[in-house]
Amino acid sequence: MDNALVAEDLSRSYGDTTALDGVSLAVVRGEVFALIGPNGAGKTTLVRALTGTTTPDSGTVSVFGSPPDAVDENRIALLPQAFSPPERLTGRELLEYYAGLYDHSRPVEDVLSEIGMAADAEGWYETLSGGQQRRICVGSALVNDPDLLFLDEPTTGIDPAGRRDLRDLIADLADGGTTVFLTTHDMAEAEALADRVGLLADGRLVEVGSPEALVADHGGESRLVVETDAGTDAFADSGYRVSATSRTLTIHGIRPEKIGEAVAALERAGIEYESLSWTQPSLEDVYLELAGERGAEEPVLAGGAR
Ligand code: ADP
């Protein structure tokens, strides 16, 4: 397998805090790899170790076969989480500025087209929408035509339309052959974009796999969530596996073709409800399961198997 990036047994502590605790991973060329995990899990520290902006206490990183600080600067780019360029420059001026920092950079016009900002390149950065600003930021990371692009929470704080635009841009970059390593708190984003997802918790890589494999292994069952305060008692003899919170009754393990039957059973039991929603397990469920972040209201199961 042709790897863009290999990390072996990385550890990094800050005083008594262990930010990374023996992380090993490999990212294949052309892959989109999404790193997810709770705040404080060590994501930023891992990105910094992989890009050579921090030195791990132990372990090794290899980017295109070299230590990260020895890699040709044109092959790797990082868009950090907190990146705020000067506001009183136009998008074009900003990209020209960043392009000027490299010995070899791409024509700014090409980058503007690639990020879909050619028509809005003359507006001051401060006048652009959040999504457009972030696209310019991504563009500033593309001026050196990197083969490996690190994006630390690229869509945080952007409205849904801007997020969608940016996702399309990242998908296009990946289609063009760029290897993308991104961190995100947005599970839908990881699910939509990533070939593989890694879940980091307490400095350890808990699980790595394709979104589909992670959901199949850890996402649980599809279920029907009924908005009602009826509790499990009224439905306890139904034969369904149910759980309840103060506001919902959840019927577990309901396949799509069985939704009608379950609704009929609710009505037979005289349960009144505000709404019904059927959900398939998603990466969000995997995250909640593996990161140990299931809510305090996580219900106790009641009822028999069906
Ligand atoms: P994440 O990006 O997943 O939120 P970080 O890598 O920022 O996690 O942090 C992991 C842990 O290391 C946290 O407990 C954080 O407080 C600590 N940490 C990170 N950077 C520093 C630093 N420069 N000095 C001290 N502690 C740090």
py3Dmol code that shows the C-alpha trace and the ligand (Angstrom):
import py3Dmol

protein = """\
ATOM      1  CA  MET A   1       0.000   0.000   0.000  1.00  0.00           C
ATOM      2  CA  ASP A   2       1.319   3.410  -0.915  1.00  0.00           C
ATOM      3  CA  ASN A   3       1.185   5.476   2.266  1.00  0.00           C
ATOM      4  CA  ALA A   4       1.274   9.259   2.413  1.00  0.00           C
ATOM      5  CA  LEU A   5       1.674   9.208   6.158  1.00  0.00           C
ATOM      6  CA  VAL A   6       2.729   6.686   8.761  1.00  0.00           C
ATOM      7  CA  ALA A   7       2.774   7.307  12.511  1.00  0.00           C
ATOM      8  CA  GLU A   8       4.127   4.703  14.891  1.00  0.00           C
ATOM      9  CA  ASP A   9       3.519   4.640  18.607  1.00  0.00           C
ATOM     10  CA  LEU A  10       3.322   8.399  19.103  1.00  0.00           C
ATOM     11  CA  SER A  11       3.194   9.681  22.655  1.00  0.00           C
ATOM     12  CA  ARG A  12       3.203  13.255  23.878  1.00  0.00           C
ATOM     13  CA  SER A  13       2.618  14.635  27.342  1.00  0.00           C
ATOM     14  CA  TYR A  14       2.306  18.168  28.640  1.00  0.00           C
ATOM     15  CA  GLY A  15       3.322  18.003  32.285  1.00  0.00           C
ATOM     16  CA  ASP A  16       0.959  15.502  33.872  1.00  0.00           C
ATOM     17  CA  THR A  17      -1.421  15.541  30.902  1.00  0.00           C
ATOM     18  CA  THR A  18      -1.035  12.728  28.405  1.00  0.00           C
ATOM     19  CA  ALA A  19      -2.202  14.189  25.095  1.00  0.00           C
ATOM     20  CA  LEU A  20      -1.137  11.207  22.941  1.00  0.00           C
ATOM     21  CA  ASP A  21      -0.702   7.720  24.291  1.00  0.00           C
ATOM     22  CA  GLY A  22       0.821   5.363  21.738  1.00  0.00           C
ATOM     23  CA  VAL A  23      -0.959   6.354  18.516  1.00  0.00           C
ATOM     24  CA  SER A  24      -0.151   4.420  15.352  1.00  0.00           C
ATOM     25  CA  LEU A  25      -1.852   4.980  12.024  1.00  0.00           C
ATOM     26  CA  ALA A  26      -1.232   5.023   8.307  1.00  0.00           C
ATOM     27  CA  VAL A  27      -2.966   7.169   5.709  1.00  0.00           C
ATOM     28  CA  VAL A  28      -2.959   5.916   2.158  1.00  0.00           C
ATOM     29  CA  ARG A  29      -2.217   8.270  -0.739  1.00  0.00           C
ATOM     30  CA  GLY A  30      -5.349   9.830  -2.163  1.00  0.00           C
ATOM     31  CA  GLU A  31      -7.377   8.950   0.909  1.00  0.00           C
ATOM     32  CA  VAL A  32      -9.577  11.273   2.968  1.00  0.00           C
ATOM     33  CA  PHE A  33      -8.970  10.414   6.622  1.00  0.00           C
ATOM     34  CA  ALA A  34     -11.155  12.037   9.266  1.00  0.00           C
ATOM     35  CA  LEU A  35     -10.048  12.190  12.875  1.00  0.00           C
ATOM     36  CA  ILE A  36     -12.903  12.494  15.340  1.00  0.00           C
ATOM     37  CA  GLY A  37     -12.956  12.613  19.115  1.00  0.00           C
ATOM     38  CA  PRO A  38     -14.087  14.687  22.070  1.00  0.00           C
ATOM     39  CA  ASN A  39     -12.453  17.968  23.053  1.00  0.00           C
ATOM     40  CA  GLY A  40      -9.151  17.287  24.745  1.00  0.00           C
ATOM     41  CA  ALA A  41      -8.798  13.867  23.053  1.00  0.00           C
ATOM     42  CA  GLY A  42      -5.484  14.902  21.508  1.00  0.00           C
ATOM     43  CA  LYS A  43      -6.558  15.668  17.921  1.00  0.00           C
ATOM     44  CA  THR A  44      -4.687  18.953  17.633  1.00  0.00           C
ATOM     45  CA  THR A  45      -1.598  17.457  19.238  1.00  0.00           C
ATOM     46  CA  LEU A  46      -1.731  14.573  16.763  1.00  0.00           C
ATOM     47  CA  VAL A  47      -2.071  16.926  13.789  1.00  0.00           C
ATOM     48  CA  ARG A  48       0.841  18.966  15.134  1.00  0.00           C
ATOM     49  CA  ALA A  49       2.966  15.850  15.545  1.00  0.00           C
ATOM     50  CA  LEU A  50       2.086  14.660  12.040  1.00  0.00           C
ATOM     51  CA  THR A  51       2.954  18.024  10.515  1.00  0.00           C
ATOM     52  CA  GLY A  52       6.156  18.414  12.490  1.00  0.00           C
ATOM     53  CA  THR A  53       5.009  21.476  14.434  1.00  0.00           C
ATOM     54  CA  THR A  54       5.454  19.581  17.684  1.00  0.00           C
ATOM     55  CA  THR A  55       7.909  16.822  18.478  1.00  0.00           C
ATOM     56  CA  PRO A  56       6.458  13.729  20.121  1.00  0.00           C
ATOM     57  CA  ASP A  57       8.134  12.427  23.285  1.00  0.00           C
ATOM     58  CA  SER A  58       8.411   9.074  21.581  1.00  0.00           C
ATOM     59  CA  GLY A  59       7.381   7.400  18.359  1.00  0.00           C
ATOM     60  CA  THR A  60       8.018   8.243  14.737  1.00  0.00           C
ATOM     61  CA  VAL A  61       6.229  10.022  11.910  1.00  0.00           C
ATOM     62  CA  SER A  62       6.971   9.545   8.268  1.00  0.00           C
ATOM     63  CA  VAL A  63       5.411  11.727   5.556  1.00  0.00           C
ATOM     64  CA  PHE A  64       6.120  10.499   2.042  1.00  0.00           C
ATOM     65  CA  GLY A  65       8.942   8.494   3.559  1.00  0.00           C
ATOM     66  CA  SER A  66      10.640  11.355   5.440  1.00  0.00           C
ATOM     67  CA  PRO A  67      10.321  12.926   8.887  1.00  0.00           C
ATOM     68  CA  PRO A  68       7.698  15.701   8.608  1.00  0.00           C
ATOM     69  CA  ASP A  69      10.167  18.561   9.050  1.00  0.00           C
ATOM     70  CA  ALA A  70      12.322  17.175   6.241  1.00  0.00           C
ATOM     71  CA  VAL A  71       9.482  16.927   3.703  1.00  0.00           C
ATOM     72  CA  ASP A  72       9.594  19.319   0.764  1.00  0.00           C
ATOM     73  CA  GLU A  73       7.427  22.244   1.912  1.00  0.00           C
ATOM     74  CA  ASN A  74       5.534  22.128  -1.351  1.00  0.00           C
ATOM     75  CA  ARG A  75       4.136  18.687  -0.636  1.00  0.00           C
ATOM     76  CA  ILE A  76       2.348  19.352   2.642  1.00  0.00           C
ATOM     77  CA  ALA A  77      -0.035  22.059   3.866  1.00  0.00           C
ATOM     78  CA  LEU A  78      -1.896  22.716   7.101  1.00  0.00           C
ATOM     79  CA  LEU A  79      -4.956  24.835   7.667  1.00  0.00           C
ATOM     80  CA  PRO A  80      -5.024  25.298  11.438  1.00  0.00           C
ATOM     81  CA  GLN A  81      -8.217  25.620  13.410  1.00  0.00           C
ATOM     82  CA  ALA A  82      -7.664  29.223  14.420  1.00  0.00           C
ATOM     83  CA  PHE A  83      -6.596  30.868  11.201  1.00  0.00           C
ATOM     84  CA  SER A  84      -7.644  34.475  10.756  1.00  0.00           C
ATOM     85  CA  PRO A  85      -5.998  36.307   7.905  1.00  0.00           C
ATOM     86  CA  PRO A  86      -5.919  40.119   7.705  1.00  0.00           C
ATOM     87  CA  GLU A  87      -9.458  41.286   6.939  1.00  0.00           C
ATOM     88  CA  ARG A  88      -8.639  44.356   4.843  1.00  0.00           C
ATOM     89  CA  LEU A  89      -7.251  42.389   1.962  1.00  0.00           C
ATOM     90  CA  THR A  90      -9.190  40.948  -0.923  1.00  0.00           C
ATOM     91  CA  GLY A  91      -9.374  37.199  -1.440  1.00  0.00           C
ATOM     92  CA  ARG A  92      -7.016  37.535  -4.379  1.00  0.00           C
ATOM     93  CA  GLU A  93      -4.526  39.641  -2.390  1.00  0.00           C
ATOM     94  CA  LEU A  94      -4.548  37.103   0.420  1.00  0.00           C
ATOM     95  CA  LEU A  95      -3.782  34.223  -1.906  1.00  0.00           C
ATOM     96  CA  GLU A  96      -1.089  36.289  -3.627  1.00  0.00           C
ATOM     97  CA  TYR A  97       0.464  36.964  -0.242  1.00  0.00           C
ATOM     98  CA  TYR A  98       0.568  33.269   0.706  1.00  0.00           C
ATOM     99  CA  ALA A  99       1.728  32.253  -2.757  1.00  0.00           C
ATOM    100  CA  GLY A 100       4.635  34.680  -2.335  1.00  0.00           C
ATOM    101  CA  LEU A 101       5.893  32.718   0.662  1.00  0.00           C
ATOM    102  CA  TYR A 102       6.840  29.748  -1.505  1.00  0.00           C
ATOM    103  CA  ASP A 103       9.590  29.386  -4.069  1.00  0.00           C
ATOM    104  CA  HIS A 104       7.192  27.543  -6.303  1.00  0.00           C
ATOM    105  CA  SER A 105       3.518  28.338  -6.139  1.00  0.00           C
ATOM    106  CA  ARG A 106       0.549  27.870  -8.376  1.00  0.00           C
ATOM    107  CA  PRO A 107      -1.046  30.699 -10.360  1.00  0.00           C
ATOM    108  CA  VAL A 108      -3.466  32.391  -7.937  1.00  0.00           C
ATOM    109  CA  GLU A 109      -6.105  32.427 -10.673  1.00  0.00           C
ATOM    110  CA  ASP A 110      -6.068  28.620 -10.750  1.00  0.00           C
ATOM    111  CA  VAL A 111      -6.487  28.399  -6.982  1.00  0.00           C
ATOM    112  CA  LEU A 112      -9.365  30.905  -7.056  1.00  0.00           C
ATOM    113  CA  SER A 113     -11.143  28.786  -9.669  1.00  0.00           C
ATOM    114  CA  GLU A 114     -10.496  25.594  -7.740  1.00  0.00           C
ATOM    115  CA  ILE A 115     -12.043  27.012  -4.564  1.00  0.00           C
ATOM    116  CA  GLY A 116     -14.952  28.506  -6.502  1.00  0.00           C
ATOM    117  CA  MET A 117     -14.012  32.092  -5.655  1.00  0.00           C
ATOM    118  CA  ALA A 118     -12.948  33.435  -9.053  1.00  0.00           C
ATOM    119  CA  ALA A 119     -16.032  35.660  -9.300  1.00  0.00           C
ATOM    120  CA  ASP A 120     -15.702  37.017  -5.749  1.00  0.00           C
ATOM    121  CA  ALA A 121     -11.969  37.457  -5.580  1.00  0.00           C
ATOM    122  CA  GLU A 122     -12.024  41.247  -5.361  1.00  0.00           C
ATOM    123  CA  GLY A 123     -14.145  41.522  -2.206  1.00  0.00           C
ATOM    124  CA  TRP A 124     -12.467  42.347   1.070  1.00  0.00           C
ATOM    125  CA  TYR A 125     -12.063  39.275   3.247  1.00  0.00           C
ATOM    126  CA  GLU A 126     -14.156  40.886   5.990  1.00  0.00           C
ATOM    127  CA  THR A 127     -17.101  41.318   3.623  1.00  0.00           C
ATOM    128  CA  LEU A 128     -17.213  37.649   2.563  1.00  0.00           C
ATOM    129  CA  SER A 129     -19.644  35.115   4.031  1.00  0.00           C
ATOM    130  CA  GLY A 130     -18.290  32.620   6.557  1.00  0.00           C
ATOM    131  CA  GLY A 131     -18.223  29.885   3.921  1.00  0.00           C
ATOM    132  CA  GLN A 132     -16.421  32.098   1.409  1.00  0.00           C
ATOM    133  CA  GLN A 133     -13.889  33.143   4.047  1.00  0.00           C
ATOM    134  CA  ARG A 134     -13.165  29.535   4.860  1.00  0.00           C
ATOM    135  CA  ARG A 135     -12.782  28.731   1.170  1.00  0.00           C
ATOM    136  CA  ILE A 136     -10.185  31.488   0.898  1.00  0.00           C
ATOM    137  CA  CYS A 137      -8.455  29.969   3.953  1.00  0.00           C
ATOM    138  CA  VAL A 138      -8.445  26.548   2.280  1.00  0.00           C
ATOM    139  CA  GLY A 139      -7.156  28.276  -0.868  1.00  0.00           C
ATOM    140  CA  SER A 140      -4.268  29.749   1.103  1.00  0.00           C
ATOM    141  CA  ALA A 141      -3.299  26.173   2.012  1.00  0.00           C
ATOM    142  CA  LEU A 142      -3.460  25.162  -1.661  1.00  0.00           C
ATOM    143  CA  VAL A 143      -1.138  27.771  -3.172  1.00  0.00           C
ATOM    144  CA  ASN A 144       1.822  25.390  -2.956  1.00  0.00           C
ATOM    145  CA  ASP A 145      -0.156  22.571  -4.606  1.00  0.00           C
ATOM    146  CA  PRO A 146       0.238  20.171  -1.684  1.00  0.00           C
ATOM    147  CA  ASP A 147      -0.047  16.415  -2.045  1.00  0.00           C
ATOM    148  CA  LEU A 148      -1.113  16.126   1.585  1.00  0.00           C
ATOM    149  CA  LEU A 149      -3.509  18.616   3.115  1.00  0.00           C
ATOM    150  CA  PHE A 150      -4.272  18.827   6.838  1.00  0.00           C
ATOM    151  CA  LEU A 151      -7.505  20.604   7.733  1.00  0.00           C
ATOM    152  CA  ASP A 152      -8.158  21.151  11.430  1.00  0.00           C
ATOM    153  CA  GLU A 153     -11.929  21.550  11.855  1.00  0.00           C
ATOM    154  CA  PRO A 154     -12.373  23.184   8.456  1.00  0.00           C
ATOM    155  CA  THR A 155     -16.115  23.752   8.715  1.00  0.00           C
ATOM    156  CA  THR A 156     -16.537  24.740  12.357  1.00  0.00           C
ATOM    157  CA  GLY A 157     -18.576  27.918  12.731  1.00  0.00           C
ATOM    158  CA  ILE A 158     -19.822  27.971   9.154  1.00  0.00           C
ATOM    159  CA  ASP A 159     -23.492  27.991   8.198  1.00  0.00           C
ATOM    160  CA  PRO A 160     -24.968  24.862   6.581  1.00  0.00           C
ATOM    161  CA  ALA A 161     -24.750  26.158   3.006  1.00  0.00           C
ATOM    162  CA  GLY A 162     -21.130  27.159   3.521  1.00  0.00           C
ATOM    163  CA  ARG A 163     -20.391  23.767   5.052  1.00  0.00           C
ATOM    164  CA  ARG A 164     -21.878  21.986   2.085  1.00  0.00           C
ATOM    165  CA  ASP A 165     -19.814  24.111  -0.311  1.00  0.00           C
ATOM    166  CA  LEU A 166     -16.675  23.387   1.612  1.00  0.00           C
ATOM    167  CA  ARG A 167     -17.398  19.680   1.717  1.00  0.00           C
ATOM    168  CA  ASP A 168     -17.824  19.707  -2.054  1.00  0.00           C
ATOM    169  CA  LEU A 169     -14.489  21.478  -2.337  1.00  0.00           C
ATOM    170  CA  ILE A 170     -12.746  18.904  -0.129  1.00  0.00           C
ATOM    171  CA  ALA A 171     -14.331  16.059  -2.095  1.00  0.00           C
ATOM    172  CA  ASP A 172     -13.122  17.652  -5.354  1.00  0.00           C
ATOM    173  CA  LEU A 173      -9.605  18.001  -3.987  1.00  0.00           C
ATOM    174  CA  ALA A 174      -9.612  14.349  -2.991  1.00  0.00           C
ATOM    175  CA  ASP A 175     -10.937  13.363  -6.421  1.00  0.00           C
ATOM    176  CA  GLY A 176      -8.006  15.292  -7.867  1.00  0.00           C
ATOM    177  CA  GLY A 177      -5.595  13.078  -5.919  1.00  0.00           C
ATOM    178  CA  THR A 178      -4.854  15.193  -2.835  1.00  0.00           C
ATOM    179  CA  THR A 179      -4.563  13.192   0.375  1.00  0.00           C
ATOM    180  CA  VAL A 180      -6.691  14.915   3.018  1.00  0.00           C
ATOM    181  CA  PHE A 181      -6.367  14.497   6.779  1.00  0.00           C
ATOM    182  CA  LEU A 182      -9.085  16.395   8.583  1.00  0.00           C
ATOM    183  CA  THR A 183     -10.363  16.733  12.104  1.00  0.00           C
ATOM    184  CA  THR A 184     -14.019  17.384  12.684  1.00  0.00           C
ATOM    185  CA  HIS A 185     -16.771  17.378  15.277  1.00  0.00           C
ATOM    186  CA  ASP A 186     -19.347  16.999  12.550  1.00  0.00           C
ATOM    187  CA  MET A 187     -20.137  13.304  12.203  1.00  0.00           C
ATOM    188  CA  ALA A 188     -22.221  13.817   9.063  1.00  0.00           C
ATOM    189  CA  GLU A 189     -19.202  15.482   7.522  1.00  0.00           C
ATOM    190  CA  ALA A 190     -16.890  12.632   8.453  1.00  0.00           C
ATOM    191  CA  GLU A 191     -19.424  10.122   7.158  1.00  0.00           C
ATOM    192  CA  ALA A 192     -19.894  12.001   3.881  1.00  0.00           C
ATOM    193  CA  LEU A 193     -16.260  12.772   3.138  1.00  0.00           C
ATOM    194  CA  ALA A 194     -13.993  10.226   4.705  1.00  0.00           C
ATOM    195  CA  ASP A 195     -12.752   6.974   3.250  1.00  0.00           C
ATOM    196  CA  ARG A 196     -11.711   6.072   6.780  1.00  0.00           C
ATOM    197  CA  VAL A 197     -12.422   7.546  10.166  1.00  0.00           C
ATOM    198  CA  GLY A 198     -10.234   7.322  13.266  1.00  0.00           C
ATOM    199  CA  LEU A 199     -11.705   7.891  16.694  1.00  0.00           C
ATOM    200  CA  LEU A 200      -9.320   9.367  19.242  1.00  0.00           C
ATOM    201  CA  ALA A 201     -10.219   9.375  22.938  1.00  0.00           C
ATOM    202  CA  ASP A 202      -7.874  10.126  25.833  1.00  0.00           C
ATOM    203  CA  GLY A 203      -4.915  10.186  23.497  1.00  0.00           C
ATOM    204  CA  ARG A 204      -5.584   6.709  22.113  1.00  0.00           C
ATOM    205  CA  LEU A 205      -6.849   5.725  18.708  1.00  0.00           C
ATOM    206  CA  VAL A 206      -9.826   3.658  19.799  1.00  0.00           C
ATOM    207  CA  GLU A 207     -11.004   2.514  16.379  1.00  0.00           C
ATOM    208  CA  VAL A 208     -10.205   3.075  12.708  1.00  0.00           C
ATOM    209  CA  GLY A 209     -12.291   2.026   9.747  1.00  0.00           C
ATOM    210  CA  SER A 210     -14.555   3.074   6.929  1.00  0.00           C
ATOM    211  CA  PRO A 211     -17.705   4.855   8.130  1.00  0.00           C
ATOM    212  CA  GLU A 212     -19.760   1.891   6.895  1.00  0.00           C
ATOM    213  CA  ALA A 213     -17.666  -0.645   8.818  1.00  0.00           C
ATOM    214  CA  LEU A 214     -17.698   1.418  11.997  1.00  0.00           C
ATOM    215  CA  VAL A 215     -21.463   1.848  11.820  1.00  0.00           C
ATOM    216  CA  ALA A 216     -21.958  -1.862  11.168  1.00  0.00           C
ATOM    217  CA  ASP A 217     -19.677  -2.828  14.070  1.00  0.00           C
ATOM    218  CA  HIS A 218     -20.610  -0.215  16.657  1.00  0.00           C
ATOM    219  CA  GLY A 219     -23.644   1.755  15.505  1.00  0.00           C
ATOM    220  CA  GLY A 220     -26.290  -0.489  17.013  1.00  0.00           C
ATOM    221  CA  GLU A 221     -29.671  -1.156  15.503  1.00  0.00           C
ATOM    222  CA  SER A 222     -32.169   0.856  13.551  1.00  0.00           C
ATOM    223  CA  ARG A 223     -34.997   2.050  15.768  1.00  0.00           C
ATOM    224  CA  LEU A 224     -38.268   3.849  15.954  1.00  0.00           C
ATOM    225  CA  VAL A 225     -38.274   6.822  18.293  1.00  0.00           C
ATOM    226  CA  VAL A 226     -41.739   7.786  19.502  1.00  0.00           C
ATOM    227  CA  GLU A 227     -42.263  11.192  21.051  1.00  0.00           C
ATOM    228  CA  THR A 228     -44.377  10.358  24.073  1.00  0.00           C
ATOM    229  CA  ASP A 229     -44.183  10.461  27.859  1.00  0.00           C
ATOM    230  CA  ALA A 230     -45.934   7.085  28.130  1.00  0.00           C
ATOM    231  CA  GLY A 231     -42.863   5.265  29.456  1.00  0.00           C
ATOM    232  CA  THR A 232     -42.185   1.574  28.865  1.00  0.00           C
ATOM    233  CA  ASP A 233     -44.941   0.181  31.105  1.00  0.00           C
ATOM    234  CA  ALA A 234     -47.776   0.565  28.630  1.00  0.00           C
ATOM    235  CA  PHE A 235     -45.748  -1.258  26.019  1.00  0.00           C
ATOM    236  CA  ALA A 236     -44.002  -3.782  28.244  1.00  0.00           C
ATOM    237  CA  ASP A 237     -46.069  -6.737  27.053  1.00  0.00           C
ATOM    238  CA  SER A 238     -45.782  -5.882  23.382  1.00  0.00           C
ATOM    239  CA  GLY A 239     -42.905  -8.243  22.725  1.00  0.00           C
ATOM    240  CA  TYR A 240     -40.801  -5.376  21.441  1.00  0.00           C
ATOM    241  CA  ARG A 241     -37.551  -4.262  23.024  1.00  0.00           C
ATOM    242  CA  VAL A 242     -38.217  -0.770  24.224  1.00  0.00           C
ATOM    243  CA  SER A 243     -36.551   1.900  26.273  1.00  0.00           C
ATOM    244  CA  ALA A 244     -37.798   5.275  27.397  1.00  0.00           C
ATOM    245  CA  THR A 245     -36.782   8.697  28.550  1.00  0.00           C
ATOM    246  CA  SER A 246     -39.155  11.287  29.983  1.00  0.00           C
ATOM    247  CA  ARG A 247     -39.983  12.434  26.447  1.00  0.00           C
ATOM    248  CA  THR A 248     -39.468   9.434  24.213  1.00  0.00           C
ATOM    249  CA  LEU A 249     -40.165   5.761  23.833  1.00  0.00           C
ATOM    250  CA  THR A 250     -37.686   3.961  21.618  1.00  0.00           C
ATOM    251  CA  ILE A 251     -38.497   0.659  19.956  1.00  0.00           C
ATOM    252  CA  HIS A 252     -35.254  -1.093  19.114  1.00  0.00           C
ATOM    253  CA  GLY A 253     -34.320  -3.290  16.192  1.00  0.00           C
ATOM    254  CA  ILE A 254     -37.082  -2.166  13.832  1.00  0.00           C
ATOM    255  CA  ARG A 255     -36.291  -2.826  10.196  1.00  0.00           C
ATOM    256  CA  PRO A 256     -37.912  -0.451   7.689  1.00  0.00           C
ATOM    257  CA  GLU A 257     -40.500  -2.982   6.530  1.00  0.00           C
ATOM    258  CA  LYS A 258     -41.619  -3.478  10.144  1.00  0.00           C
ATOM    259  CA  ILE A 259     -42.362   0.168  10.923  1.00  0.00           C
ATOM    260  CA  GLY A 260     -46.071  -0.170  10.098  1.00  0.00           C
ATOM    261  CA  GLU A 261     -46.482  -3.149  12.420  1.00  0.00           C
ATOM    262  CA  ALA A 262     -44.772  -1.322  15.261  1.00  0.00           C
ATOM    263  CA  VAL A 263     -46.991   1.721  14.806  1.00  0.00           C
ATOM    264  CA  ALA A 264     -50.074  -0.487  14.828  1.00  0.00           C
ATOM    265  CA  ALA A 265     -48.857  -2.090  18.058  1.00  0.00           C
ATOM    266  CA  LEU A 266     -48.413   1.345  19.640  1.00  0.00           C
ATOM    267  CA  GLU A 267     -51.963   2.222  18.745  1.00  0.00           C
ATOM    268  CA  ARG A 268     -53.298  -1.082  20.073  1.00  0.00           C
ATOM    269  CA  ALA A 269     -51.515  -0.314  23.365  1.00  0.00           C
ATOM    270  CA  GLY A 270     -53.318   3.057  23.458  1.00  0.00           C
ATOM    271  CA  ILE A 271     -50.088   5.042  23.444  1.00  0.00           C
ATOM    272  CA  GLU A 272     -50.582   8.627  22.352  1.00  0.00           C
ATOM    273  CA  TYR A 273     -47.640  10.301  20.707  1.00  0.00           C
ATOM    274  CA  GLU A 274     -46.603  13.615  19.160  1.00  0.00           C
ATOM    275  CA  SER A 275     -44.362  12.256  16.436  1.00  0.00           C
ATOM    276  CA  LEU A 276     -42.495   9.220  15.194  1.00  0.00           C
ATOM    277  CA  SER A 277     -39.083   9.001  13.646  1.00  0.00           C
ATOM    278  CA  TRP A 278     -37.235   5.987  12.337  1.00  0.00           C
ATOM    279  CA  THR A 279     -33.485   6.176  12.451  1.00  0.00           C
ATOM    280  CA  GLN A 280     -30.734   4.067  11.069  1.00  0.00           C
ATOM    281  CA  PRO A 281     -27.507   3.947  13.049  1.00  0.00           C
ATOM    282  CA  SER A 282     -24.975   6.510  11.954  1.00  0.00           C
ATOM    283  CA  LEU A 283     -21.450   7.544  12.758  1.00  0.00           C
ATOM    284  CA  GLU A 284     -22.917   9.730  15.485  1.00  0.00           C
ATOM    285  CA  ASP A 285     -24.061   6.554  17.276  1.00  0.00           C
ATOM    286  CA  VAL A 286     -20.607   5.047  16.852  1.00  0.00           C
ATOM    287  CA  TYR A 287     -19.070   8.172  18.321  1.00  0.00           C
ATOM    288  CA  LEU A 288     -21.416   8.227  21.285  1.00  0.00           C
ATOM    289  CA  GLU A 289     -20.786   4.544  21.915  1.00  0.00           C
ATOM    290  CA  LEU A 290     -17.010   4.520  21.587  1.00  0.00           C
ATOM    291  CA  ALA A 291     -16.187   7.929  23.013  1.00  0.00           C
ATOM    292  CA  GLY A 292     -18.253   7.097  26.073  1.00  0.00           C
ATOM    293  CA  GLU A 293     -20.411  10.136  25.527  1.00  0.00           C
ATOM    294  CA  ARG A 294     -23.863   8.621  25.721  1.00  0.00           C
ATOM    295  CA  GLY A 295     -26.155  11.062  27.498  1.00  0.00           C
ATOM    296  CA  ALA A 296     -27.136  10.782  31.153  1.00  0.00           C
ATOM    297  CA  GLU A 297     -30.692  10.095  30.050  1.00  0.00           C
ATOM    298  CA  GLU A 298     -29.610   6.868  28.393  1.00  0.00           C
ATOM    299  CA  PRO A 299     -32.518   4.626  29.165  1.00  0.00           C
ATOM    300  CA  VAL A 300     -32.717   1.193  30.670  1.00  0.00           C
ATOM    301  CA  LEU A 301     -33.985  -1.440  28.293  1.00  0.00           C
ATOM    302  CA  ALA A 302     -37.247  -3.123  29.073  1.00  0.00           C
ATOM    303  CA  GLY A 303     -39.340  -5.794  27.377  1.00  0.00           C
ATOM    304  CA  GLY A 304     -38.485  -9.046  25.622  1.00  0.00           C
ATOM    305  CA  ALA A 305     -36.698  -9.816  22.390  1.00  0.00           C
ATOM    306  CA  ARG A 306     -38.460  -9.757  19.084  1.00  0.00           C
TER     307      ARG A 306
END
"""
ligand_1 = """\
27
ADP
P -8.190 18.206 20.992
O -7.611 18.902 19.810
O -8.700 16.831 20.712
O -9.203 19.050 21.720
P -5.590 18.680 22.206
O -4.572 17.973 21.416
O -5.743 20.162 22.002
O -7.005 17.949 22.051
O -5.293 18.460 23.747
C -5.079 17.183 24.345
C -4.734 17.390 25.804
O -3.455 18.023 25.913
C -5.703 18.296 26.544
O -5.836 17.835 27.867
C -5.015 19.638 26.505
O -5.402 20.415 27.619
C -3.557 19.253 26.577
N -2.702 20.214 25.872
C -2.694 20.430 24.537
N -1.758 21.349 24.215
C -1.171 21.731 25.388
C -0.125 22.651 25.726
N 0.511 23.379 24.797
N 0.192 22.771 27.036
C -0.423 22.050 27.982
N -1.406 21.153 27.722
C -1.773 20.989 26.455
"""
view = py3Dmol.view(width=600, height=400)
view.addModel(protein, "pdb")
view.setStyle({"model": 0}, {"cartoon": {"style": "trace"}})
view.addModel(ligand_1, "xyz")
view.setStyle({"model": 1}, {"stick": {}})
view.zoomTo()
view.show()
